[in-house]
Amino acid sequence: MTLASIIKLIDNRKQSLLPFVETLLCGILGGLLFTILNLPLAWMLGPLTAILIWKLFSKRDLYWPASFKNGGQMLLGYSMGLSFTIASAKQIVDQLPSMAIITILMVVVGLAIAFFVAKLTGINIVSAVMGTTPGGLSQMVLLSEEIKGADSTVVTFMQTIRMLTVIFIVPILSIHAFSSGTAGAGNATADLVTQTEYVSFFQIIMVLVIVLLITACAVRFKFPTPWIIGPLLSSAILTVAGFGTFPLPHILIVLAQLCLGVYLGLGIKMDMLKNWKKLLPFSIVSGFLIVGFALVLAYGLHIVYPITMTTAFLCIAPGGLPEMGVTAHTVQADVSMVAAYQLFRVFFILFIVPIFLKYIFGGQEVLEGSVKA
């Protein structure tokens, strides 16, 4: 490395330092404001809202290192995995048919909504399908770039609006409409703390090594959302195996939510589409319709299985694994069940839906897109 390249690297870091500090302060203020107002998911939705509003009005360039986003996802993933037990693993296996049926129904409803959105707005049906399919934002955008005929800009906009609709509505409903579902998890958390109170330093090091190793494998083999799936699988396997895991301090959970909220806020670009004003109401309505259908399915799941309405709703709600996992952790729902349903839908949409789209729209590009994704 030459002297000139070193100087350039230092200059680049200085230039990114001030935007980083500005982003951090904006996120912290948003979290504090939401906490004072006693709003749900204060340290995720607060930073997200603050960053989004500041970007829209200030037009300033903000900066958030990718390592902060990945670190936050790792903390959240590890915390979610701690809720897995042998009993919950058996329950998840018993509910695999329900996971498949519910995921298929959600995708079918998304296809129906996409048909009407395409007809009313004039966008092509491929883009409408990719924009309304209840998958993760990043996964669907990457997939749209690989499928011929899909406009990634339209897909990004529709998925963004859907994501915002879900992550603001679902926590409010979960906390205020289904408050009866928060009764049983507190004891489970207390038991976990009691069981892990005397974890040795050697066990902590072993857990960290295993989590980092499995996460590295998830990144290496390009798992969807590897920075959250790797730690989640690690802590789940260790917990089910009876290894001495340990709960995270509350401050780390807050920091993880802050990192995720800032990242989500920076990823939303409302000016990405010229005719966004025309597409916005349809995207919002489609988001409400999908959430409403998820609510109907959740009631059926709640009736069939001995799980609370809160857990059932978060299992089916068409949000991403990090967002729904954080909500489940906050309202003391069954995090292991929520993670299992959300993971099943992620893998189904990534590996099955693209092949299914091939038979609807034709073209080898769709099949190739599923393989690349």
Steps between C-alpha positions, in 0.01 A plus 500: 500500500644833393508821702244659266254214549541520880430876493197442278369233739539737799321780311213266410461399863496863611236581239278212619546575872276808515212337303532197730477714815204688351327170418569359846368810681191505279431134576550546876267800507234303314530213746482731800195680360314174433595379849364818662178467296479132603468387137558134401849384397638839599865422423429359155207705369625821668839507321334384176247785511755763605747403226227493235363844595848656531598366157185631336527853639874557529604325175829417673715193438501274804732208569465177693770229487391158377678347800254674735205353312656153501594523866148604596354208305740259670391616845132472409548158339685362802233634737221341292671162495505485880122448501530161326452194723446130434127551555484793256702302243245216515218750472662656193537159332132426568402829337705462179188418292330813634808706413485376141125556461508848654801608293334380178178682588692822572681476166174428313332804657807706408462383138133597497577845639781540246259431215268785605790738572644436153160550339428827682846660486629382163823345630593159361372193679850364577594815692164501679546137608851561630381817675210336688654159580534489882874441515784702644576837340863428412429147375218606268699792359799277425271242343329763283838596355544144377154452347437627149218753476508608865567868569720498812415865571127425513563186705719691748238772543206258547694277739614805698144628545382150591782463751420837661131409519577167664763610752285789623162324508601155627672615824207731585248219448719249686544724804161669526255254338643167617636590843381167643787330318769647723429297810703185474837605366627690802547181702683335212738794483556488875571126480753562223679761709506266800637213292777713352590695813815297566641482146879482511741716303603192298136440399464863389808468279374170357160650421660800328726276289211275395275796414772666293586175322142416403434861397813495281370181334159663443670799334733276300217288360282807437209421730217758494563758776805300617596746777180420686443137396854394600481620863137387526582144394810501723325598822196282417716189451702573814188563709319186380821298561510626859826694461544793738390800293451843655242777451609838367482816714206724414730781382636274223146425378431875491822561303409221258157652437661842451741359241219327312265799514763740363587255223135460397450877501801558276383231259168674430520734201163663434626689192606184318192497276365777280133397523520401868197714591282285276641174631509600869129455588485162328813386683354609835166332431671179389704505822183536708330218307791260556514587870123452525518159334788406733276596793227264375747214459648576843159459661465159336849401617413618852188281499673188367819511709553592868682826425402855585348736244807722531735216408274381218477849350875558513560157346294591194549879479674576168800679647863399506654267756691779684197728528253231610760340727561830680124550537455148638782557749347832609146370556630173655348278232640156411812622317604149392168439326503843335856446376411155363200627299688804371804290401278249321341779294839652415635171365173417322486834322867494407515144367146400399327820384755585223457152349122541522522838324678330211187306419282810523705747297730262314866552426814335625608826667265441792647159574851638472403782735394254769829316475705820523291634790 
